Amino acid sequence: MPHVDTDVKLDFRDVLLRPKRSTLRSRSEVELLRSFTFRNSRQTYRGIPILAANMDTVGTFEMARALCKFSLFTAIHKHYGLEEWKAFAAQNPDCLQHVAASSGTGPSDFEQLEQILEAVPQVRYICLDVANGYSEHFVQFLRDVRKRFPDHTIMAGNVVTGEMVEELLLSGADIIKVGIGPGSVCTTRKKTGVGYPQLSAVLECADAAHGLNGHIISDGGCSCPGDVAKAFGAGADFVMLGGMLAGHAEAGGELAEREGKRYKLFYGMSSEVAMRKYAGGVAEYRASEGRAVEVPFRGPVEVTVRDILGGLRSTCAYVGAPRLKELSRRTTFIRVTPLGPPLFGPGD
């Protein structure tokens, strides 16, 4: 018989953070840099733990160059070739500590990952990304990658429940990507009926990960700086952004002009557009689980990054957290009615 979990599950729009007394005189005093030592690689990280998603319209080399100036991270999409990686490494060696090489679990993915990491040894992060992180095939692929690269830090996902977070950590991952269906160009919830409200997923998965000295990434569902703050408040160690970074000069996607306005195409990696581009179309046994939208051109990403970081500093000041590290300990969520339409929703 089907089981119904009647516990309330919440998204970012369902809550606000309650303000608390603070000793901070100014938001400028807030420290956003964080330091981590990872469970399996034993590698150390220091930076502001916000990262660009490994989508070809977001996780580009150009984006990495822009974000690393702020000590932000980029999961580079998997569709760059070996020579492109070599050229990027030659021109931007300082950025390499702030990027991950991404991979799926296809027949050629492991070989390509090996080639990139052998050619560019300064890259110490791997992002293993699939839509369904619950498959046994994915877990075995993760184990194979860990065996081949014992000293690299591995991000793996996506999942939304504590028990799978634990399995992936015990199978060799260091950082678990959390999120199924919350992305602004993801249609998984509509096409499959599968998913999990993102705030609750982060709360539950962070608890599971931290119990094993692991870390998590909140991946998807952020449409404004306040959502980024809520993800960190819920216990996320990193927050991954797609739609919030799309449409900028450094993002991928063709720049088009219509009626005097400029746009860039932004699409999910399971969309028909992406599958037509990289796989020759949507296979007959599956459905597209993403959509394509035209995002108004937004200029340099630097302006948006400063807005996100400024909002995050203000959050910490409102709740009395002098460091981003302390935000989750200072967070009390209050439930509210929905605050407005989602990003790229009707009327935007």
NUTIKE-188415 format. One record per atom (N, C-alpha, C): x, y, z. Coordinates in steps of 0.02 Angstrom, whole numbers, padded with zeros to 5 digits, always signed. Example, Ala and Ser with C-alpha at 12.3 -4.5 7.8 and 13.67 -1.06 7.14 Angstrom:
// NUTIKE-188415
+00660-00284+00390/+00615-00225+00390/+00660-00165+00390/+00642-00112+00354/+00684-00053+00357/+00645+00002+00394/
//
This chain:
// NUTIKE-188415
+00042-00060+00000/+00000+00000+00000/+00044+00063+00000/+00023+00115-00036/+00061+00178-00036/+00063+00207+00035/+00119+00239+00050/+00127+00272+00115/+00121+00348+00105/+00086+00381+00150/+00079+00453+00148/+00114+00484+00208/+00164+00525+00194/+00199+00562+00247/+00161+00627+00258/+00130+00633+00315/+00087+00691+00328/+00124+00749+00361/+00189+00741+00374/+00227+00797+00402/+00231+00854+00351/+00227+00915+00376/+00230+00974+00332/+00301+00981+00303/+00305+00990+00237/+00369+01002+00203/+00367+01072+00172/+00421+01108+00177/+00421+01179+00161/+00471+01197+00107/+00452+01247+00066/+00496+01278+00017/+00521+01344+00044/+00568+01375+00008/+00595+01439+00030/+00540+01492+00037/+00491+01490-00007/+00439+01542-00006/+00392+01535+00054/+00395+01479+00089/+00350+01466+00145/+00374+01494+00211/+00435+01522+00212/+00464+01544+00276/+00499+01611+00269/+00509+01643+00326/+00554+01700+00333/+00599+01687+00394/+00655+01722+00397/+00699+01716+00455/+00679+01768+00507/+00674+01747+00568/+00656+01792+00622/+00717+01833+00644/+00710+01900+00647/+00767+01941+00670/+00782+01930+00744/+00846+01940+00761/+00867+01931+00831/+00917+01986+00850/+00925+01996+00914/+00971+02047+00938/+01042+02033+00912/+01077+02088+00896/+01143+02082+00865/+01192+02129+00897/+01254+02107+00901/+01308+02151+00924/+01344+02185+00866/+01325+02168+00804/+01357+02197+00746/+01337+02271+00738/+01385+02313+00725/+01371+02384+00714/+01354+02397+00640/+01380+02355+00596/+01370+02364+00524/+01373+02296+00490/+01335+02291+00435/+01337+02228+00396/+01407+02218+00365/+01446+02271+00360/+01513+02265+00332/+01558+02222+00376/+01539+02212+00438/+01579+02171+00484/+01569+02096+00474/+01518+02077+00435/+01502+02006+00427/+01555+01972+00384/+01579+01914+00406/+01628+01874+00370/+01593+01818+00332/+01598+01820+00266/+01564+01769+00224/+01609+01711+00205/+01675+01720+00211/+01720+01665+00194/+01711+01607+00243/+01715+01547+00215/+01711+01487+00257/+01769+01441+00241/+01786+01399+00289/+01838+01349+00280/+01809+01280+00296/+01823+01232+00253/+01800+01163+00264/+01858+01115+00254/+01855+01059+00289/+01897+01001+00274/+01850+00944+00257/+01859+00913+00200/+01810+00865+00175/+01823+00794+00200/+01768+00759+00208/+01767+00694+00241/+01813+00642+00209/+01809+00634+00144/+01845+00580+00111/+01910+00601+00077/+01910+00660+00046/+01971+00683+00013/+02021+00711+00062/+01997+00734+00119/+02037+00770+00170/+02065+00835+00142/+02040+00857+00086/+02060+00920+00057/+02027+00977+00095/+02060+01035+00096/+02032+01093+00129/+02008+01144+00077/+01956+01180+00096/+01926+01232+00053/+01921+01296+00092/+01933+01352+00058/+01918+01417+00087/+01891+01463+00032/+01833+01491+00045/+01802+01535-00003/+01732+01552+00020/+01696+01590-00021/+01625+01602-00009/+01587+01546-00044/+01552+01505-00007/+01526+01441-00034/+01462+01448-00076/+01465+01491-00126/+01412+01497-00176/+01442+01475-00242/+01407+01433-00279/+01435+01409-00341/+01386+01411-00399/+01414+01422-00458/+01374+01421-00520/+01360+01349-00540/+01298+01337-00561/+01277+01269-00580/+01312+01245-00642/+01320+01179-00647/+01354+01149-00704/+01306+01141-00764/+01277+01196-00784/+01234+01200-00844/+01273+01238-00897/+01264+01220-00960/+01305+01252-01011/+01286+01326-01022/+01229+01347-00995/+01211+01417-00997/+01230+01455-00934/+01265+01421-00888/+01285+01453-00825/+01358+01437-00808/+01375+01373-00803/+01441+01352-00780/+01494+01354-00834/+01510+01414-00858/+01558+01423-00912/+01626+01445-00885/+01676+01440-00927/+01742+01464-00908/+01740+01540-00895/+01701+01576-00935/+01695+01648-00925/+01664+01664-00857/+01614+01625-00837/+01583+01634-00772/+01634+01619-00716/+01673+01567-00725/+01723+01550-00674/+01773+01606-00665/+01794+01637-00720/+01842+01693-00714/+01812+01751-00675/+01748+01764-00686/+01715+01819-00651/+01704+01803-00577/+01680+01742-00563/+01663+01725-00494/+01723+01715-00449/+01778+01691-00477/+01836+01677-00434/+01865+01742-00406/+01851+01799-00437/+01873+01864-00410/+01841+01878-00343/+01783+01847-00331/+01747+01855-00268/+01756+01795-00221/+01800+01749-00240/+01810+01685-00204/+01748+01641-00207/+01708+01649-00260/+01651+01604-00272/+01674+01546-00318/+01634+01495-00322/+01652+01432-00354/+01610+01421-00417/+01636+01382-00464/+01599+01365-00524/+01606+01291-00539/+01549+01257-00547/+01549+01189-00572/+01545+01193-00648/+01601+01182-00681/+01605+01190-00753/+01563+01135-00787/+01524+01154-00836/+01482+01103-00870/+01525+01052-00907/+01496+00995-00920/+01536+00938-00945/+01546+00937-01020/+01524+00988-01056/+01526+00986-01128/+01586+01023-01158/+01632+01046-01117/+01694+01073-01142/+01741+01015-01160/+01778+01023-01214/+01827+00973-01234/+01894+00981-01199/+01937+00933-01207/+02002+00933-01174/+02044+00994-01193/+02046+01011-01256/+02086+01068-01278/+02060+01134-01248/+01995+01139-01241/+01966+01199-01210/+01986+01204-01137/+01988+01148-01103/+02010+01147-01033/+02084+01168-01029/+02125+01143-01074/+02196+01160-01072/+02206+01235-01083/+02167+01263-01130/+02173+01335-01144/+02151+01376-01083/+02097+01356-01051/+02073+01390-00991/+02125+01388-00936/+02155+01329-00926/+02205+01321-00872/+02266+01364-00885/+02286+01370-00949/+02345+01408-00965/+02334+01483-00953/+02273+01507-00964/+02258+01578-00958/+02237+01598-00888/+02210+01550-00849/+02180+01566-00784/+02199+01518-00728/+02264+01510-00716/+02285+01461-00664/+02258+01477-00595/+02249+01541-00579/+02224+01558-00512/+02152+01537-00501/+02114+01528-00555/+02044+01509-00550/+02035+01434-00536/+02086+01394-00548/+02076+01322-00548/+02060+01294-00479/+02078+01330-00427/+02060+01307-00359/+01987+01320-00343/+01952+01356-00387/+01882+01373-00376/+01836+01343-00429/+01857+01288-00460/+01814+01256-00510/+01813+01181-00500/+01760+01150-00524/+01753+01077-00526/+01743+01055-00597/+01769+00998-00614/+01756+00966-00678/+01695+00921-00670/+01645+00929-00713/+01582+00893-00707/+01581+00831-00750/+01541+00783-00729/+01534+00720-00766/+01466+00689-00753/+01439+00658-00805/+01381+00615-00796/+01406+00544-00786/+01364+00495-00800/+01383+00425-00790/+01380+00386-00856/+01381+00422-00912/+01379+00389-00977/+01443+00352-00993/+01442+00312-01047/+01501+00270-01064/+01565+00310-01074/+01560+00370-01102/+01621+00408-01116/+01638+00458-01061/+01594+00466-01012/+01605+00518-00962/+01667+00505-00919/+01676+00443-00897/+01733+00426-00854/+01799+00440-00890/+01801+00420-00954/+01862+00430-00993/+01877+00504-01002/+01826+00543-01016/+01837+00615-01024/+01860+00647-00959/+01829+00627-00903/+01849+00653-00838/+01922+00638-00824/+01943+00577-00838/+02013+00558-00829/+02060+00602-00869/+02042+00613-00932/+02084+00653-00976/+02092+00724-00950/+02036+00754-00928/+02038+00823-00904/+02080+00828-00841/+02069+00784-00793/+02104+00789-00729/+02178+00771-00735/+02196+00729-00784/+02266+00714-00796/+02301+00772-00830/+02264+00806-00875/+02293+00862-00912/+02297+00925-00870/+02249+00933-00824/+02246+00993-00781/+02245+00971-00708/+02302+00950-00681/+02303+00922-00613/+02286+00972-00558/+02287+01037-00575/+02269+01087-00524/+02195+01084-00506/+02153+01054-00549/+02082+01047-00533/+02074+00990-00484/+02049+01006-00424/+02046+00957-00370/+01974+00938-00351/+01926+00964-00390/+01856+00951-00374/+01822+00917-00434/+01779+00869-00418/+01740+00832-00467/+01666+00840-00450/+01625+00855-00499/+01552+00860-00489/+01518+00805-00529/+01494+00753-00494/+01457+00699-00526/+01383+00715-00523/+01353+00726-00580/+01286+00754-00583/+01240+00711-00626/+01187+00686-00594/+01134+00652-00630/+01067+00676-00602/+01014+00667-00642/+00949+00689-00618/+00925+00646-00560/+00941+00581-00562/+00918+00533-00512/+00976+00501-00476/+00994+00530-00419/+01050+00503-00380/+01035+00441-00340/+00976+00413-00350/+00955+00354-00311/+00971+00288-00346/+00997+00291-00406/+01009+00229-00443/+01072+00193-00419/+01069+00127-00419/+01128+00088-00401/+01186+00100-00448/+01169+00112-00512/+01221+00126-00561/+01261+00188-00542/+01226+00240-00518/+01259+00302-00498/+01304+00290-00438/+01280+00252-00390/+01321+00238-00330/+01384+00201-00350/+01379+00152-00395/+01437+00115-00416/+01486+00159-00455/+01458+00204-00497/+01501+00250-00534/+01539+00295-00485/+01505+00319-00433/+01538+00359-00382/+01595+00320-00350/+01583+00258-00333/+01636+00217-00303/+01696+00209-00350/+01682+00201-00414/+01736+00193-00463/+01776+00258-00468/+01742+00315-00467/+01777+00379-00471/+01819+00390-00408/+01791+00375-00350/+01829+00382-00288/+01892+00338-00289/+01886+00277-00314/+01943+00233-00317/+01997+00260-00363/+01975+00289-00419/+02023+00316-00468/+02054+00381-00444/+02016+00422-00408/+02039+00488-00385/+02031+00494-00309/+02073+00459-00271/+02064+00457-00199/+02074+00524-00163/+02110+00570-00195/+02126+00633-00161/+02086+00692-00186/+02040+00681-00234/+01998+00735-00258/+01935+00741-00215/+01909+00801-00212/+01846+00813-00177/+01789+00802-00226/+01742+00758-00207/+01688+00739-00253/+01621+00766-00229/+01589+00804-00273/+01520+00825-00263/+01477+00774-00301/+01422+00752-00271/+01381+00701-00303/+01307+00712-00288/+01265+00699-00337/+01193+00705-00328/+01158+00700-00395/+01091+00709-00393/+01055+00744-00340/+01009+00697-00302/+01002+00710-00237/+00957+00673-00193/+00922+00723-00147/+00873+00698-00109/+00835+00743-00065/+00818+00712+00002/+00845+00654+00017/+00828+00620+00080/+00891+00599+00117/+00885+00598+00183/+00943+00585+00225/+00976+00518+00214/+00937+00466+00203/+00967+00400+00196/+01011+00395+00134/+00992+00431+00080/+01033+00429+00020/+01094+00474+00026/+01088+00528+00063/+01146+00569+00079/+01199+00526+00114/+01177+00488+00162/+01223+00445+00199/+01256+00393+00154/+01216+00362+00109/+01245+00311+00065/+01297+00341+00018/+01284+00400-00008/+01332+00430-00054/+01396+00451-00018/+01389+00476+00044/+01448+00493+00082/+01490+00430+00097/+01457+00378+00117/+01492+00315+00133/+01521+00281+00071/+01496+00301+00012/+01521+00273-00051/+01577+00315-00081/+01595+00370-00048/+01653+00408-00070/+01643+00481-00085/+01581+00505-00084/+01569+00576-00097/+01589+00618-00036/+01604+00682-00049/+01620+00729+00004/+01564+00779+00015/+01533+00800-00041/+01481+00851-00039/+01422+00826-00079/+01363+00825-00050/+01304+00797-00083/+01260+00853-00110/+01244+00849-00174/+01199+00897-00205/+01127+00879-00189/+01091+00926-00160/+01023+00914-00136/+00974+00955-00177/+00925+00921-00207/+00873+00956-00245/+00847+00914-00302/+00783+00899-00303/+00750+00867-00359/+00688+00907-00376/+00692+00943-00431/+00634+00979-00456/+00626+01052-00438/+00670+01084-00397/+00655+01153-00378/+00680+01205-00428/+00721+01186-00476/+00751+01234-00521/+00700+01272-00564/+00718+01333-00582/+00672+01376-00619/+00657+01352-00689/+00702+01311-00718/+00688+01283-00785/+00684+01207-00782/+00668+01180-00723/+00659+01108-00714/+00585+01092-00712/+00564+01041-00750/+00494+01020-00751/+00484+00950-00723/+00533+00925-00686/+00528+00857-00660/+00465+00846-00618/+00448+00894-00576/+00390+00885-00533/+00326+00879-00574/+00321+00918-00629/+00262+00915-00671/+00260+00852-00714/+00319+00833-00740/+00321+00775-00785/+00318+00709-00748/+00345+00706-00687/+00350+00642-00652/+00312+00639-00586/+00294+00696-00558/+00263+00696-00492/+00311+00682-00435/+00377+00682-00451/+00428+00667-00401/+00462+00731-00379/+00479+00736-00316/+00515+00794-00292/+00511+00801-00216/+00536+00858-00192/+00537+00870-00119/+00544+00945-00110/+00502+00977-00069/+00511+01048-00056/+00582+01064-00032/+00613+01113-00061/+00685+01122-00054/+00707+01139+00016/+00672+01182+00051/+00694+01199+00119/+00695+01138+00164/+00643+01098+00161/+00641+01037+00203/+00694+00988+00181/+00706+00983+00116/+00759+00938+00092/+00827+00959+00120/+00840+01023+00120/+00904+01048+00146/+00909+01034+00221/+00856+01049+00258/+00857+01037+00331/+00872+00964+00347/+00838+00918+00313/+00845+00847+00328/+00912+00819+00303/+00933+00841+00244/+00995+00815+00216/+01057+00844+00251/+01053+00907+00272/+01108+00936+00310/+01118+00898+00376/+01064+00882+00409/+01068+00845+00472/+01102+00777+00461/+01083+00743+00407/+01112+00677+00393/+01186+00684+00375/+01203+00733+00334/+01272+00740+00311/+01318+00760+00368/+01297+00808+00408/+01341+00833+00461/+01354+00781+00515/+01308+00734+00522/+01319+00679+00568/+01375+00633+00547/+01393+00634+00483/+01447+00593+00456/+01507+00636+00435/+01508+00698+00458/+01561+00745+00439/+01563+00759+00364/+01504+00754+00333/+01498+00771+00263/+01469+00841+00254/+01461+00861+00191/+01436+00928+00175/+01383+00922+00121/+01341+00974+00115/+01290+00972+00063/+01289+01038+00024/+01263+01033-00037/+01249+01090-00080/+01173+01094-00088/+01144+01152-00074/+01074+01164-00092/+01073+01184-00165/+01045+01141-00207/+01047+01151-00280/+00977+01163-00307/+00962+01227-00322/+00898+01244-00353/+00851+01279-00305/+00805+01316-00335/+00752+01347-00296/+00765+01418-00273/+00825+01444-00285/+00841+01513-00263/+00825+01562-00319/+00781+01609-00305/+00763+01659-00355/+00781+01730-00334/+00810+01738-00273/+00828+01803-00247/+00879+01793-00191/+00915+01846-00171/+00964+01838-00118/+00935+01811-00053/+00872+01827-00038/+00842+01801+00023/+00837+01725+00023/+00826+01695-00036/+00824+01622-00039/+00892+01591-00025/+00945+01624-00049/+01013+01601-00035/+01025+01601+00040/+01004+01654+00073/+01011+01659+00146/+00972+01604+00181/+00911+01589+00157/+00870+01537+00188/+00903+01469+00180/+00934+01456+00123/+00968+01392+00113/+01025+01384+00162/+01066+01437+00170/+01120+01434+00219/+01091+01428+00290/+01038+01463+00304/+01008+01459+00370/+00982+01390+00386/+00960+01354+00334/+00935+01286+00344/+00990+01234+00352/+01052+01255+00343/+01108+01209+00355/+01149+01192+00294/+01133+01221+00236/+01174+01207+00177/+01245+01234+00187/+01293+01195+00165/+01363+01217+00168/+01381+01259+00107/+01351+01239+00049/+01359+01275-00013/+01290+01287-00042/+01283+01339-00084/+01221+01352-00120/+01238+01358-00194/+01205+01319-00235/+01216+01318-00307/+01162+01360-00342/+01183+01403-00389/+01137+01448-00423/+01138+01435-00498/+01078+01434-00528/+01071+01429-00600/+01038+01491-00628/+00973+01496-00618/+00934+01551-00646/+00958+01619-00623/+00983+01625-00562/+01005+01690-00537/+01068+01714-00573/+01105+01669-00604/+01165+01688-00640/+01156+01686-00716/+01099+01661-00739/+01086+01657-00811/+01075+01726-00840/+01086+01733-00905/+01071+01795-00939/+01126+01847-00935/+01179+01834-00899/+01234+01882-00893/+01283+01875-00951/+01327+01924-00957/+01376+01923-01011/+01420+01861-01008/+01435+01837-00948/+01480+01779-00940/+01443+01712-00947/+01377+01714-00949/+01338+01652-00954/+01339+01627-01026/+01323+01563-01035/+01317+01536-01102/+01250+01556-01132/+01237+01532-01192/+01175+01549-01225/+01184+01604-01276/+01149+01597-01332/+01154+01647-01384/+01122+01713-01362/+01154+01768-01380/+01126+01834-01366/+01084+01855-01426/+01020+01868-01414/+00974+01888-01467/+00943+01955-01452/+00922+01990-01505/+00891+02055-01496/+00824+02055-01531/+00773+02080-01497/+00706+02083-01526/+00670+02144-01499/+00645+02186-01545/+00609+02247-01526/+00649+02291-01479/+00713+02295-01493/+00756+02338-01454/+00780+02311-01387/+00760+02250-01370/+00781+02219-01307/+00824+02158-01321/+00873+02147-01277/+00919+02090-01286/+00902+02034-01237/+00912+01973-01261/+00895+01913-01221/+00950+01861-01229/+00953+01817-01179/+00994+01756-01184/+00951+01696-01169/+00964+01641-01204/+00927+01580-01193/+00953+01544-01131/+00908+01521-01090/+00924+01483-01029/+00880+01421-01028/+00911+01363-01019/+00872+01301-01022/+00900+01249-00974/+00855+01204-00953/+00876+01149-00911/+00914+01097-00951/+00959+01061-00918/+01000+01012-00954/+00962+00948-00971/+00900+00943-00948/+00857+00887-00970/+00802+00913-01016/+00810+00973-01042/+00761+01002-01087/+00771+00974-01157/+00720+00984-01199/+00725+00962-01268/+00781+00999-01304/+00790+01063-01288/+00844+01102-01319/+00912+01071-01304/+00925+01055-01241/+00990+01026-01222/+01000+00957-01252/+00948+00916-01251/+00955+00848-01279/+00963+00849-01355/+00931+00897-01387/+00940+00903-01459/+01012+00926-01475/+01039+00967-01432/+01107+00994-01442/+01160+00942-01430/+01151+00899-01380/+01204+00854-01359/+01190+00779-01371/+01126+00762-01381/+01110+00690-01388/+01069+00676-01451/+01062+00725-01494/+01026+00715-01556/+00951+00717-01548/+00926+00735-01489/+00854+00739-01478/+00833+00701-01417/+00769+00704-01402/+00741+00668-01344/+00730+00595-01363/+00761+00550-01326/+00753+00478-01341/+00680+00458-01335/+00660+00408-01375/+00589+00390-01377/+00563+00360-01312/+00609+00338-01268/+00587+00306-01206/+00579+00356-01148/+00594+00420-01161/+00592+00468-01105/+00556+00531-01125/+00545+00574-01075/+00515+00640-01086/+00565+00694-01067/+00558+00751-01097/+00597+00809-01077/+00576+00830-01007/+00625+00844-00962/+00609+00867-00895/+00637+00936-00881/+00641+00976-00934/+00665+01044-00927/+00633+01088-00980/+00640+01152-00971/+00613+01198-01020/+00664+01251-01037/+00651+01287-01092/+00694+01340-01114/+00657+01406-01108/+00692+01458-01084/+00662+01524-01077/+00712+01576-01102/+00686+01632-01125/+00728+01688-01143/+00733+01735-01083/+00795+01744-01060/+00807+01787-01002/+00832+01855-01026/+00803+01910-01003/+00829+01976-01022/+00903+01981-01007/+00941+02008-01054/+01013+02015-01044/+01027+02060-00984/+01073+02038-00940/+01082+02071-00876/+01151+02102-00867/+01192+02102-00919/+01257+02133-00914/+01306+02092-00873/+01359+02123-00847/+01410+02086-00810/+01381+02055-00746/+01404+01995-00731/+01378+01959-00673/+01401+01991-00607/+01453+02032-00610/+01480+02063-00550/+01426+02101-00510/+01381+02135-00545/+01329+02173-00511/+01283+02128-00472/+01264+02071-00502/+01220+02024-00468/+01256+01991-00409/+01319+01974-00417/+01357+01944-00363/+01360+01991-00303/+01373+02055-00315/+01376+02103-00260/+01308+02108-00225/+01254+02104-00264/+01187+02107-00235/+01174+02046-00190/+01194+01987-00214/+01184+01925-00174/+01225+01928-00110/+01288+01947-00116/+01331+01949-00056/+01309+02003-00008/+01286+02060-00035/+01260+02112+00009/+01198+02090+00046/+01153+02055+00012/+01094+02029+00045/+01111+01979+00099/+01161+01937+00085/+01181+01886+00134/+01212+01919+00196/+01251+01970+00186/+01279+02006+00244/+01223+02038+00285/+01173+02066+00252/+01117+02096+00288/+01079+02043+00328/+01069+01984+00299/+01036+01930+00335/+01073+01915+00400/+01139+01907+00394/+01179+01891+00454/+01173+01946+00506/+01172+02009+00483/+01166+02065+00529/+01098+02065+00564/+01044+02048+00527/+00977+02046+00556/+00970+01993+00610/+01005+01936+00602/+00996+01881+00650/+01054+01877+00700/+01101+01923+00695/+01156+01925+00744/+01210+01873+00733/+01224+01857+00669/+01277+01810+00653/+01337+01847+00625/+01391+01853+00662/+01449+01891+00637/+01485+01856+00579/+01473+01790+00573/+01504+01751+00519/+01451+01707+00486/+01460+01695+00421/+01414+01651+00386/+01411+01583+00419/+01467+01561+00447/+01470+01497+00481/+01418+01491+00536/+01401+01547+00568/+01355+01547+00624/+01282+01559+00606/+01268+01569+00541/+01201+01587+00520/+01150+01533+00538/+01166+01470+00525/+01117+01417+00539/+01103+01411+00614/+01152+01426+00655/+01142+01423+00728/+01099+01481+00753/+01097+01535+00714/+01058+01593+00733/+00990+01596+00698/+00975+01545+00659/+00914+01546+00619/+00854+01516+00655/+00800+01554+00656/+00734+01529+00673/+00688+01547+00615/+00658+01496+00584/+00612+01508+00529/+00541+01517+00555/+00505+01563+00525/+00433+01570+00540/+00395+01557+00475/+00341+01520+00481/+00301+01505+00422/+00258+01565+00402/+00253+01575+00336/+00215+01631+00309/+00176+01608+00248/+00132+01650+00224/+00099+01635+00160/+00149+01648+00105/+00140+01617+00046/+00188+01627-00009/+00199+01701-00024/+00263+01718-00039/+00282+01788-00046/+00274+01815-00116/+00263+01773-00165/+00257+01799-00233/+00270+01744-00283/+00269+01761-00349/+00277+01710-00400/+00349+01685-00404/+00359+01624-00427/+00427+01598-00436/+00462+01633-00493/+00528+01626-00496/+00567+01655-00550/+00543+01629-00617/+00536+01674-00666/+00513+01657-00733/+00442+01630-00734/+00402+01646-00683/+00333+01625-00681/+00290+01670-00723/+00225+01655-00728/+00179+01696-00767/+00181+01768-00743/+00185+01814-00790/+00185+01884-00774/+00253+01915-00763/+00306+01873-00758/+00374+01901-00749/+00397+01933-00813/
//
